[in-house]
């Protein structure tokens, strides 16, 4: 996927599911299901309830995203 095809958004983690999936409420009010990126799994970065995260969305499916950054 090209870098131009990716939509970046920020949001807040509302729920934690099994297998590293999360319910994220974006700043626009939309709720999506998101999973951790490979780099976050590799370096064991923990994402907890209430964390502000940066999410990448594909323009093909706007209901599933990939968490790429956790704000402090």
mmCIF file of the N, C-alpha and C atoms, coordinates in Angstrom:
data_MODEL
# 
_entry.id   MODEL 
# 
loop_
_atom_site.group_PDB 
_atom_site.id 
_atom_site.type_symbol 
_atom_site.label_atom_id 
_atom_site.label_alt_id 
_atom_site.label_comp_id 
_atom_site.label_asym_id 
_atom_site.label_entity_id 
_atom_site.label_seq_id 
_atom_site.pdbx_PDB_ins_code 
_atom_site.Cartn_x 
_atom_site.Cartn_y 
_atom_site.Cartn_z 
_atom_site.occupancy 
_atom_site.B_iso_or_equiv 
_atom_site.pdbx_formal_charge 
_atom_site.auth_seq_id 
_atom_site.auth_comp_id 
_atom_site.auth_asym_id 
_atom_site.auth_atom_id 
_atom_site.pdbx_PDB_model_num 
ATOM 1   N N  . UNK A 1 1  ? 0.841   -1.169  0.000  1.00 0.00 ? 1  UNK A N  1 
ATOM 2   C CA . UNK A 1 1  ? 0.000   0.000   0.000  1.00 0.00 ? 1  UNK A CA 1 
ATOM 3   C C  . UNK A 1 1  ? 0.890   1.237   0.000  1.00 0.00 ? 1  UNK A C  1 
ATOM 4   N N  . UNK A 1 2  ? 0.563   2.188   -0.823 1.00 0.00 ? 2  UNK A N  1 
ATOM 5   C CA . UNK A 1 2  ? 1.334   3.411   -0.917 1.00 0.00 ? 2  UNK A CA 1 
ATOM 6   C C  . UNK A 1 2  ? 1.054   4.325   0.274  1.00 0.00 ? 2  UNK A C  1 
ATOM 7   N N  . UNK A 1 3  ? 1.983   5.183   0.547  1.00 0.00 ? 3  UNK A N  1 
ATOM 8   C CA . UNK A 1 3  ? 1.829   6.119   1.653  1.00 0.00 ? 3  UNK A CA 1 
ATOM 9   C C  . UNK A 1 3  ? 0.676   7.094   1.401  1.00 0.00 ? 3  UNK A C  1 
ATOM 10  N N  . UNK A 1 4  ? 0.378   7.375   0.115  1.00 0.00 ? 4  UNK A N  1 
ATOM 11  C CA . UNK A 1 4  ? -0.718  8.294   -0.197 1.00 0.00 ? 4  UNK A CA 1 
ATOM 12  C C  . UNK A 1 4  ? -2.086  7.678   0.080  1.00 0.00 ? 4  UNK A C  1 
ATOM 13  N N  . UNK A 1 5  ? -2.169  6.338   0.103  1.00 0.00 ? 5  UNK A N  1 
ATOM 14  C CA . UNK A 1 5  ? -3.441  5.654   0.311  1.00 0.00 ? 5  UNK A CA 1 
ATOM 15  C C  . UNK A 1 5  ? -3.846  5.563   1.776  1.00 0.00 ? 5  UNK A C  1 
ATOM 16  N N  . UNK A 1 6  ? -2.946  5.919   2.678  1.00 0.00 ? 6  UNK A N  1 
ATOM 17  C CA . UNK A 1 6  ? -3.199  5.761   4.110  1.00 0.00 ? 6  UNK A CA 1 
ATOM 18  C C  . UNK A 1 6  ? -3.760  7.055   4.692  1.00 0.00 ? 6  UNK A C  1 
ATOM 19  N N  . UNK A 1 7  ? -4.795  6.913   5.521  1.00 0.00 ? 7  UNK A N  1 
ATOM 20  C CA . UNK A 1 7  ? -5.403  8.045   6.225  1.00 0.00 ? 7  UNK A CA 1 
ATOM 21  C C  . UNK A 1 7  ? -4.977  7.944   7.689  1.00 0.00 ? 7  UNK A C  1 
ATOM 22  N N  . UNK A 1 8  ? -4.383  8.997   8.226  1.00 0.00 ? 8  UNK A N  1 
ATOM 23  C CA . UNK A 1 8  ? -3.971  9.005   9.626  1.00 0.00 ? 8  UNK A CA 1 
ATOM 24  C C  . UNK A 1 8  ? -4.996  9.758   10.459 1.00 0.00 ? 8  UNK A C  1 
ATOM 25  N N  . UNK A 1 9  ? -5.291  9.199   11.630 1.00 0.00 ? 9  UNK A N  1 
ATOM 26  C CA . UNK A 1 9  ? -6.233  9.827   12.554 1.00 0.00 ? 9  UNK A CA 1 
ATOM 27  C C  . UNK A 1 9  ? -5.772  9.536   13.974 1.00 0.00 ? 9  UNK A C  1 
ATOM 28  N N  . UNK A 1 10 ? -6.251  10.313  14.910 1.00 0.00 ? 10 UNK A N  1 
ATOM 29  C CA . UNK A 1 10 ? -5.940  10.051  16.309 1.00 0.00 ? 10 UNK A CA 1 
ATOM 30  C C  . UNK A 1 10 ? -7.236  9.774   17.055 1.00 0.00 ? 10 UNK A C  1 
ATOM 31  N N  . UNK A 1 11 ? -7.103  9.018   18.124 1.00 0.00 ? 11 UNK A N  1 
ATOM 32  C CA . UNK A 1 11 ? -8.285  8.653   18.894 1.00 0.00 ? 11 UNK A CA 1 
ATOM 33  C C  . UNK A 1 11 ? -7.906  8.145   20.269 1.00 0.00 ? 11 UNK A C  1 
ATOM 34  N N  . UNK A 1 12 ? -8.910  7.682   20.991 1.00 0.00 ? 12 UNK A N  1 
ATOM 35  C CA . UNK A 1 12 ? -8.736  7.215   22.365 1.00 0.00 ? 12 UNK A CA 1 
ATOM 36  C C  . UNK A 1 12 ? -9.209  5.773   22.469 1.00 0.00 ? 12 UNK A C  1 
ATOM 37  N N  . UNK A 1 13 ? -8.449  4.947   23.179 1.00 0.00 ? 13 UNK A N  1 
ATOM 38  C CA . UNK A 1 13 ? -8.792  3.534   23.351 1.00 0.00 ? 13 UNK A CA 1 
ATOM 39  C C  . UNK A 1 13 ? -9.946  3.425   24.346 1.00 0.00 ? 13 UNK A C  1 
ATOM 40  N N  . UNK A 1 14 ? -11.039 2.784   23.903 1.00 0.00 ? 14 UNK A N  1 
ATOM 41  C CA . UNK A 1 14 ? -12.223 2.649   24.746 1.00 0.00 ? 14 UNK A CA 1 
ATOM 42  C C  . UNK A 1 14 ? -12.341 1.257   25.361 1.00 0.00 ? 14 UNK A C  1 
ATOM 43  N N  . UNK A 1 15 ? -11.943 0.202   24.620 1.00 0.00 ? 15 UNK A N  1 
ATOM 44  C CA . UNK A 1 15 ? -12.022 -1.168  25.109 1.00 0.00 ? 15 UNK A CA 1 
ATOM 45  C C  . UNK A 1 15 ? -10.839 -1.953  24.594 1.00 0.00 ? 15 UNK A C  1 
ATOM 46  N N  . UNK A 1 16 ? -10.448 -2.989  25.352 1.00 0.00 ? 16 UNK A N  1 
ATOM 47  C CA . UNK A 1 16 ? -9.391  -3.902  24.926 1.00 0.00 ? 16 UNK A CA 1 
ATOM 48  C C  . UNK A 1 16 ? -10.017 -5.275  24.688 1.00 0.00 ? 16 UNK A C  1 
ATOM 49  N N  . UNK A 1 17 ? -9.765  -5.831  23.518 1.00 0.00 ? 17 UNK A N  1 
ATOM 50  C CA . UNK A 1 17 ? -10.247 -7.160  23.181 1.00 0.00 ? 17 UNK A CA 1 
ATOM 51  C C  . UNK A 1 17 ? -9.085  -8.137  23.221 1.00 0.00 ? 17 UNK A C  1 
ATOM 52  N N  . UNK A 1 18 ? -9.388  -9.407  22.980 1.00 0.00 ? 18 UNK A N  1 
ATOM 53  C CA . UNK A 1 18 ? -8.346  -10.429 22.937 1.00 0.00 ? 18 UNK A CA 1 
ATOM 54  C C  . UNK A 1 18 ? -7.527  -10.288 21.661 1.00 0.00 ? 18 UNK A C  1 
ATOM 55  N N  . UNK A 1 19 ? -6.362  -10.893 21.668 1.00 0.00 ? 19 UNK A N  1 
ATOM 56  C CA . UNK A 1 19 ? -5.468  -10.979 20.515 1.00 0.00 ? 19 UNK A CA 1 
ATOM 57  C C  . UNK A 1 19 ? -4.987  -9.618  20.032 1.00 0.00 ? 19 UNK A C  1 
ATOM 58  N N  . UNK A 1 20 ? -4.830  -8.675  20.940 1.00 0.00 ? 20 UNK A N  1 
ATOM 59  C CA . UNK A 1 20 ? -4.257  -7.386  20.581 1.00 0.00 ? 20 UNK A CA 1 
ATOM 60  C C  . UNK A 1 20 ? -5.143  -6.488  19.758 1.00 0.00 ? 20 UNK A C  1 
ATOM 61  N N  . UNK A 1 21 ? -6.447  -6.614  19.903 1.00 0.00 ? 21 UNK A N  1 
ATOM 62  C CA . UNK A 1 21 ? -7.380  -5.738  19.199 1.00 0.00 ? 21 UNK A CA 1 
ATOM 63  C C  . UNK A 1 21 ? -8.018  -4.774  20.187 1.00 0.00 ? 21 UNK A C  1 
ATOM 64  N N  . UNK A 1 22 ? -8.383  -3.594  19.683 1.00 0.00 ? 22 UNK A N  1 
ATOM 65  C CA . UNK A 1 22 ? -8.897  -2.532  20.536 1.00 0.00 ? 22 UNK A CA 1 
ATOM 66  C C  . UNK A 1 22 ? -10.063 -1.832  19.859 1.00 0.00 ? 22 UNK A C  1 
ATOM 67  N N  . UNK A 1 23 ? -10.956 -1.284  20.669 1.00 0.00 ? 23 UNK A N  1 
ATOM 68  C CA . UNK A 1 23 ? -12.000 -0.400  20.173 1.00 0.00 ? 23 UNK A CA 1 
ATOM 69  C C  . UNK A 1 23 ? -11.508 1.014   20.393 1.00 0.00 ? 23 UNK A C  1 
ATOM 70  N N  . UNK A 1 24 ? -11.371 1.770   19.304 1.00 0.00 ? 24 UNK A N  1 
ATOM 71  C CA . UNK A 1 24 ? -10.821 3.123   19.362 1.00 0.00 ? 24 UNK A CA 1 
ATOM 72  C C  . UNK A 1 24 ? -11.885 4.101   18.895 1.00 0.00 ? 24 UNK A C  1 
ATOM 73  N N  . UNK A 1 25 ? -12.108 5.150   19.687 1.00 0.00 ? 25 UNK A N  1 
ATOM 74  C CA . UNK A 1 25 ? -13.023 6.212   19.290 1.00 0.00 ? 25 UNK A CA 1 
ATOM 75  C C  . UNK A 1 25 ? -12.186 7.354   18.734 1.00 0.00 ? 25 UNK A C  1 
ATOM 76  N N  . UNK A 1 26 ? -12.352 7.631   17.453 1.00 0.00 ? 26 UNK A N  1 
ATOM 77  C CA . UNK A 1 26 ? -11.587 8.677   16.790 1.00 0.00 ? 26 UNK A CA 1 
ATOM 78  C C  . UNK A 1 26 ? -12.077 10.047  17.211 1.00 0.00 ? 26 UNK A C  1 
ATOM 79  N N  . UNK A 1 27 ? -11.265 11.066  16.948 1.00 0.00 ? 27 UNK A N  1 
ATOM 80  C CA . UNK A 1 27 ? -11.639 12.435  17.294 1.00 0.00 ? 27 UNK A CA 1 
ATOM 81  C C  . UNK A 1 27 ? -12.884 12.892  16.535 1.00 0.00 ? 27 UNK A C  1 
ATOM 82  N N  . UNK A 1 28 ? -13.152 12.268  15.392 1.00 0.00 ? 28 UNK A N  1 
ATOM 83  C CA . UNK A 1 28 ? -14.339 12.614  14.605 1.00 0.00 ? 28 UNK A CA 1 
ATOM 84  C C  . UNK A 1 28 ? -15.620 11.991  15.170 1.00 0.00 ? 28 UNK A C  1 
ATOM 85  N N  . UNK A 1 29 ? -15.479 11.096  16.174 1.00 0.00 ? 29 UNK A N  1 
ATOM 86  C CA . UNK A 1 29 ? -16.633 10.465  16.786 1.00 0.00 ? 29 UNK A CA 1 
ATOM 87  C C  . UNK A 1 29 ? -16.892 9.047   16.303 1.00 0.00 ? 29 UNK A C  1 
ATOM 88  N N  . UNK A 1 30 ? -16.206 8.615   15.261 1.00 0.00 ? 30 UNK A N  1 
ATOM 89  C CA . UNK A 1 30 ? -16.379 7.274   14.703 1.00 0.00 ? 30 UNK A CA 1 
ATOM 90  C C  . UNK A 1 30 ? -15.648 6.254   15.577 1.00 0.00 ? 30 UNK A C  1 
ATOM 91  N N  . UNK A 1 31 ? -16.250 5.084   15.775 1.00 0.00 ? 31 UNK A N  1 
ATOM 92  C CA . UNK A 1 31 ? -15.622 4.010   16.532 1.00 0.00 ? 31 UNK A CA 1 
ATOM 93  C C  . UNK A 1 31 ? -15.139 2.940   15.558 1.00 0.00 ? 31 UNK A C  1 
ATOM 94  N N  . UNK A 1 32 ? -13.880 2.524   15.714 1.00 0.00 ? 32 UNK A N  1 
ATOM 95  C CA . UNK A 1 32 ? -13.305 1.523   14.823 1.00 0.00 ? 32 UNK A CA 1 
ATOM 96  C C  . UNK A 1 32 ? -12.635 0.438   15.649 1.00 0.00 ? 32 UNK A C  1 
ATOM 97  N N  . UNK A 1 33 ? -12.377 -0.700  15.007 1.00 0.00 ? 33 UNK A N  1 
ATOM 98  C CA . UNK A 1 33 ? -11.583 -1.762  15.586 1.00 0.00 ? 33 UNK A CA 1 
ATOM 99  C C  . UNK A 1 33 ? -10.162 -1.591  15.079 1.00 0.00 ? 33 UNK A C  1 
ATOM 100 N N  . UNK A 1 34 ? -9.193  -1.640  15.985 1.00 0.00 ? 34 UNK A N  1 
ATOM 101 C CA . UNK A 1 34 ? -7.805  -1.424  15.592 1.00 0.00 ? 34 UNK A CA 1 
ATOM 102 C C  . UNK A 1 34 ? -6.933  -2.521  16.193 1.00 0.00 ? 34 UNK A C  1 
ATOM 103 N N  . UNK A 1 35 ? -5.825  -2.798  15.505 1.00 0.00 ? 35 UNK A N  1 
ATOM 104 C CA . UNK A 1 35 ? -4.858  -3.777  15.982 1.00 0.00 ? 35 UNK A CA 1 
ATOM 105 C C  . UNK A 1 35 ? -3.489  -3.120  16.057 1.00 0.00 ? 35 UNK A C  1 
ATOM 106 N N  . UNK A 1 36 ? -2.570  -3.750  16.794 1.00 0.00 ? 36 UNK A N  1 
ATOM 107 C CA . UNK A 1 36 ? -1.233  -3.193  16.962 1.00 0.00 ? 36 UNK A CA 1 
ATOM 108 C C  . UNK A 1 36 ? -0.385  -3.441  15.726 1.00 0.00 ? 36 UNK A C  1 
ATOM 109 N N  . UNK A 1 37 ? 0.458   -2.490  15.388 1.00 0.00 ? 37 UNK A N  1 
ATOM 110 C CA . UNK A 1 37 ? 1.383   -2.674  14.276 1.00 0.00 ? 37 UNK A CA 1 
ATOM 111 C C  . UNK A 1 37 ? 2.490   -3.632  14.709 1.00 0.00 ? 37 UNK A C  1 
ATOM 112 N N  . UNK A 1 38 ? 3.185   -4.165  13.748 1.00 0.00 ? 38 UNK A N  1 
ATOM 113 C CA . UNK A 1 38 ? 4.243   -5.133  14.027 1.00 0.00 ? 38 UNK A CA 1 
ATOM 114 C C  . UNK A 1 38 ? 5.372   -4.555  14.857 1.00 0.00 ? 38 UNK A C  1 
ATOM 115 N N  . UNK A 1 39 ? 5.723   -3.311  14.627 1.00 0.00 ? 39 UNK A N  1 
ATOM 116 C CA . UNK A 1 39 ? 6.798   -2.677  15.380 1.00 0.00 ? 39 UNK A CA 1 
ATOM 117 C C  . UNK A 1 39 ? 6.413   -2.502  16.843 1.00 0.00 ? 39 UNK A C  1 
ATOM 118 N N  . UNK A 1 40 ? 5.135   -2.216  17.117 1.00 0.00 ? 40 UNK A N  1 
ATOM 119 C CA . UNK A 1 40 ? 4.689   -2.064  18.509 1.00 0.00 ? 40 UNK A CA 1 
ATOM 120 C C  . UNK A 1 40 ? 4.690   -3.414  19.215 1.00 0.00 ? 40 UNK A C  1 
ATOM 121 N N  . UNK A 1 41 ? 4.363   -4.491  18.488 1.00 0.00 ? 41 UNK A N  1 
ATOM 122 C CA . UNK A 1 41 ? 4.439   -5.833  19.070 1.00 0.00 ? 41 UNK A CA 1 
ATOM 123 C C  . UNK A 1 41 ? 5.884   -6.222  19.336 1.00 0.00 ? 41 UNK A C  1 
ATOM 124 N N  . UNK A 1 42 ? 6.764   -5.905  18.382 1.00 0.00 ? 42 UNK A N  1 
ATOM 125 C CA . UNK A 1 42 ? 8.179   -6.269  18.489 1.00 0.00 ? 42 UNK A CA 1 
ATOM 126 C C  . UNK A 1 42 ? 8.832   -5.635  19.711 1.00 0.00 ? 42 UNK A C  1 
ATOM 127 N N  . UNK A 1 43 ? 8.563   -4.357  19.960 1.00 0.00 ? 43 UNK A N  1 
ATOM 128 C CA . UNK A 1 43 ? 9.160   -3.659  21.080 1.00 0.00 ? 43 UNK A CA 1 
ATOM 129 C C  . UNK A 1 43 ? 8.289   -3.685  22.327 1.00 0.00 ? 43 UNK A C  1 
ATOM 130 N N  . UNK A 1 44 ? 7.214   -4.480  22.305 1.00 0.00 ? 44 UNK A N  1 
ATOM 131 C CA . UNK A 1 44 ? 6.325   -4.717  23.445 1.00 0.00 ? 44 UNK A CA 1 
ATOM 132 C C  . UNK A 1 44 ? 5.809   -3.428  24.073 1.00 0.00 ? 44 UNK A C  1 
ATOM 133 N N  . UNK A 1 45 ? 5.278   -2.554  23.214 1.00 0.00 ? 45 UNK A N  1 
ATOM 134 C CA . UNK A 1 45 ? 4.686   -1.307  23.687 1.00 0.00 ? 45 UNK A CA 1 
ATOM 135 C C  . UNK A 1 45 ? 3.256   -1.594  24.127 1.00 0.00 ? 45 UNK A C  1 
ATOM 136 N N  . UNK A 1 46 ? 2.952   -1.301  25.360 1.00 0.00 ? 46 UNK A N  1 
ATOM 137 C CA . UNK A 1 46 ? 1.639   -1.600  25.929 1.00 0.00 ? 46 UNK A CA 1 
ATOM 138 C C  . UNK A 1 46 ? 0.656   -0.483  25.605 1.00 0.00 ? 46 UNK A C  1 
ATOM 139 N N  . UNK A 1 47 ? -0.553  -0.880  25.258 1.00 0.00 ? 47 UNK A N  1 
ATOM 140 C CA . UNK A 1 47 ? -1.634  0.073   25.027 1.00 0.00 ? 47 UNK A CA 1 
ATOM 141 C C  . UNK A 1 47 ? -2.736  -0.275  26.017 1.00 0.00 ? 47 UNK A C  1 
ATOM 142 N N  . UNK A 1 48 ? -3.150  0.703   26.807 1.00 0.00 ? 48 UNK A N  1 
ATOM 143 C CA . UNK A 1 48 ? -4.142  0.489   27.850 1.00 0.00 ? 48 UNK A CA 1 
ATOM 144 C C  . UNK A 1 48 ? -5.368  1.356   27.605 1.00 0.00 ? 48 UNK A C  1 
ATOM 145 N N  . UNK A 1 49 ? -6.413  1.109   28.378 1.00 0.00 ? 49 UNK A N  1 
ATOM 146 C CA . UNK A 1 49 ? -7.629  1.912   28.286 1.00 0.00 ? 49 UNK A CA 1 
ATOM 147 C C  . UNK A 1 49 ? -7.322  3.380   28.539 1.00 0.00 ? 49 UNK A C  1 
ATOM 148 N N  . UNK A 1 50 ? -7.888  4.251   27.733 1.00 0.00 ? 50 UNK A N  1 
ATOM 149 C CA . UNK A 1 50 ? -7.726  5.674   27.915 1.00 0.00 ? 50 UNK A CA 1 
ATOM 150 C C  . UNK A 1 50 ? -6.513  6.264   27.224 1.00 0.00 ? 50 UNK A C  1 
ATOM 151 N N  . UNK A 1 51 ? -5.661  5.436   26.634 1.00 0.00 ? 51 UNK A N  1 
ATOM 152 C CA . UNK A 1 51 ? -4.489  5.962   25.926 1.00 0.00 ? 51 UNK A CA 1 
ATOM 153 C C  . UNK A 1 51 ? -4.901  6.661   24.642 1.00 0.00 ? 51 UNK A C  1 
ATOM 154 N N  . UNK A 1 52 ? -4.199  7.723   24.317 1.00 0.00 ? 52 UNK A N  1 
ATOM 155 C CA . UNK A 1 52 ? -4.406  8.425   23.053 1.00 0.00 ? 52 UNK A CA 1 
ATOM 156 C C  . UNK A 1 52 ? -3.444  7.807   22.044 1.00 0.00 ? 52 UNK A C  1 
ATOM 157 N N  . UNK A 1 53 ? -3.974  7.346   20.919 1.00 0.00 ? 53 UNK A N  1 
ATOM 158 C CA . UNK A 1 53 ? -3.173  6.634   19.929 1.00 0.00 ? 53 UNK A CA 1 
ATOM 159 C C  . UNK A 1 53 ? -3.335  7.268   18.553 1.00 0.00 ? 53 UNK A C  1 
ATOM 160 N N  . UNK A 1 54 ? -2.353  7.005   17.696 1.00 0.00 ? 54 UNK A N  1 
ATOM 161 C CA . UNK A 1 54 ? -2.413  7.412   16.302 1.00 0.00 ? 54 UNK A CA 1 
ATOM 162 C C  . UNK A 1 54 ? -2.736  6.166   15.483 1.00 0.00 ? 54 UNK A C  1 
ATOM 163 N N  . UNK A 1 55 ? -3.722  6.258   14.594 1.00 0.00 ? 55 UNK A N  1 
ATOM 164 C CA . UNK A 1 55 ? -4.225  5.117   13.844 1.00 0.00 ? 55 UNK A CA 1 
ATOM 165 C C  . UNK A 1 55 ? -4.092  5.386   12.348 1.00 0.00 ? 55 UNK A C  1 
ATOM 166 N N  . UNK A 1 56 ? -3.704  4.355   11.600 1.00 0.00 ? 56 UNK A N  1 
ATOM 167 C CA . UNK A 1 56 ? -3.685  4.440   10.143 1.00 0.00 ? 56 UNK A CA 1 
ATOM 168 C C  . UNK A 1 56 ? -4.875  3.671   9.598  1.00 0.00 ? 56 UNK A C  1 
ATOM 169 N N  . UNK A 1 57 ? -5.622  4.291   8.698  1.00 0.00 ? 57 UNK A N  1 
ATOM 170 C CA . UNK A 1 57 ? -6.789  3.674   8.078  1.00 0.00 ? 57 UNK A CA 1 
ATOM 171 C C  . UNK A 1 57 ? -6.563  3.554   6.581  1.00 0.00 ? 57 UNK A C  1 
ATOM 172 N N  . UNK A 1 58 ? -7.090  2.495   5.990  1.00 0.00 ? 58 UNK A N  1 
ATOM 173 C CA . UNK A 1 58 ? -7.076  2.352   4.550  1.00 0.00 ? 58 UNK A CA 1 
ATOM 174 C C  . UNK A 1 58 ? -8.344  2.991   4.001  1.00 0.00 ? 58 UNK A C  1 
ATOM 175 N N  . UNK A 1 59 ? -8.257  3.588   2.840  1.00 0.00 ? 59 UNK A N  1 
ATOM 176 C CA . UNK A 1 59 ? -9.463  4.203   2.290  1.00 0.00 ? 59 UNK A CA 1 
ATOM 177 C C  . UNK A 1 59 ? -10.422 3.152   1.732  1.00 0.00 ? 59 UNK A C  1 
ATOM 178 N N  . UNK A 1 60 ? -10.001 1.891   1.685  1.00 0.00 ? 60 UNK A N  1 
ATOM 179 C CA . UNK A 1 60 ? -10.881 0.813   1.244  1.00 0.00 ? 60 UNK A CA 1 
ATOM 180 C C  . UNK A 1 60 ? -11.852 0.393   2.338  1.00 0.00 ? 60 UNK A C  1 
ATOM 181 N N  . UNK A 1 61 ? -11.370 0.344   3.596  1.00 0.00 ? 61 UNK A N  1 
ATOM 182 C CA . UNK A 1 61 ? -12.212 -0.069  4.715  1.00 0.00 ? 61 UNK A CA 1 
ATOM 183 C C  . UNK A 1 61 ? -11.932 0.854   5.897  1.00 0.00 ? 61 UNK A C  1 
ATOM 184 N N  . UNK A 1 62 ? -12.850 1.731   6.187  1.00 0.00 ? 62 UNK A N  1 
ATOM 185 C CA . UNK A 1 62 ? -12.653 2.730   7.236  1.00 0.00 ? 62 UNK A CA 1 
ATOM 186 C C  . UNK A 1 62 ? -13.085 2.252   8.619  1.00 0.00 ? 62 UNK A C  1 
ATOM 187 N N  . UNK A 1 63 ? -13.383 0.960   8.776  1.00 0.00 ? 63 UNK A N  1 
ATOM 188 C CA . UNK A 1 63 ? -13.802 0.442   10.075 1.00 0.00 ? 63 UNK A CA 1 
ATOM 189 C C  . UNK A 1 63 ? -12.693 -0.315  10.782 1.00 0.00 ? 63 UNK A C  1 
ATOM 190 N N  . UNK A 1 64 ? -11.574 -0.572  10.116 1.00 0.00 ? 64 UNK A N  1 
ATOM 191 C CA . UNK A 1 64 ? -10.458 -1.304  10.698 1.00 0.00 ? 64 UNK A CA 1 
ATOM 192 C C  . UNK A 1 64 ? -9.198  -0.462  10.538 1.00 0.00 ? 64 UNK A C  1 
ATOM 193 N N  . UNK A 1 65 ? -8.421  -0.341  11.605 1.00 0.00 ? 65 UNK A N  1 
ATOM 194 C CA . UNK A 1 65 ? -7.212  0.464   11.556 1.00 0.00 ? 65 UNK A CA 1 
ATOM 195 C C  . UNK A 1 65 ? -6.041  -0.235  12.214 1.00 0.00 ? 65 UNK A C  1 
ATOM 196 N N  . UNK A 1 66 ? -4.865  0.380   12.074 1.00 0.00 ? 66 UNK A N  1 
ATOM 197 C CA . UNK A 1 66 ? -3.637  -0.145  12.652 1.00 0.00 ? 66 UNK A CA 1 
ATOM 198 C C  . UNK A 1 66 ? -3.061  0.923   13.566 1.00 0.00 ? 66 UNK A C  1 
ATOM 199 N N  . UNK A 1 67 ? -2.830  0.556   14.834 1.00 0.00 ? 67 UNK A N  1 
ATOM 200 C CA . UNK A 1 67 ? -2.278  1.495   15.811 1.00 0.00 ? 67 UNK A CA 1 
ATOM 201 C C  . UNK A 1 67 ? -0.774  1.572   15.580 1.00 0.00 ? 67 UNK A C  1 
ATOM 202 N N  . UNK A 1 68 ? -0.273  2.791   15.320 1.00 0.00 ? 68 UNK A N  1 
ATOM 203 C CA . UNK A 1 68 ? 1.142   2.961   15.022 1.00 0.00 ? 68 UNK A CA 1 
ATOM 204 C C  . UNK A 1 68 ? 1.900   3.750   16.083 1.00 0.00 ? 68 UNK A C  1 
ATOM 205 N N  . UNK A 1 69 ? 1.191   4.463   16.968 1.00 0.00 ? 69 UNK A N  1 
ATOM 206 C CA . UNK A 1 69 ? 1.869   5.311   17.941 1.00 0.00 ? 69 UNK A CA 1 
ATOM 207 C C  . UNK A 1 69 ? 0.986   5.484   19.168 1.00 0.00 ? 69 UNK A C  1 
ATOM 208 N N  . UNK A 1 70 ? 1.594   5.453   20.353 1.00 0.00 ? 70 UNK A N  1 
ATOM 209 C CA . UNK A 1 70 ? 0.876   5.723   21.593 1.00 0.00 ? 70 UNK A CA 1 
ATOM 210 C C  . UNK A 1 70 ? 1.427   6.992   22.213 1.00 0.00 ? 70 UNK A C  1 
ATOM 211 N N  . UNK A 1 71 ? 0.569   7.964   22.440 1.00 0.00 ? 71 UNK A N  1 
ATOM 212 C CA . UNK A 1 71 ? 0.997   9.227   23.047 1.00 0.00 ? 71 UNK A CA 1 
ATOM 213 C C  . UNK A 1 71 ? 1.177   9.072   24.541 1.00 0.00 ? 71 UNK A C  1 
ATOM 214 N N  . UNK A 1 72 ? 2.048   9.869   25.100 1.00 0.00 ? 72 UNK A N  1 
ATOM 215 C CA . UNK A 1 72 ? 2.282   9.805   26.533 1.00 0.00 ? 72 UNK A CA 1 
ATOM 216 C C  . UNK A 1 72 ? 1.306   10.687  27.268 1.00 0.00 ? 72 UNK A C  1 
# 
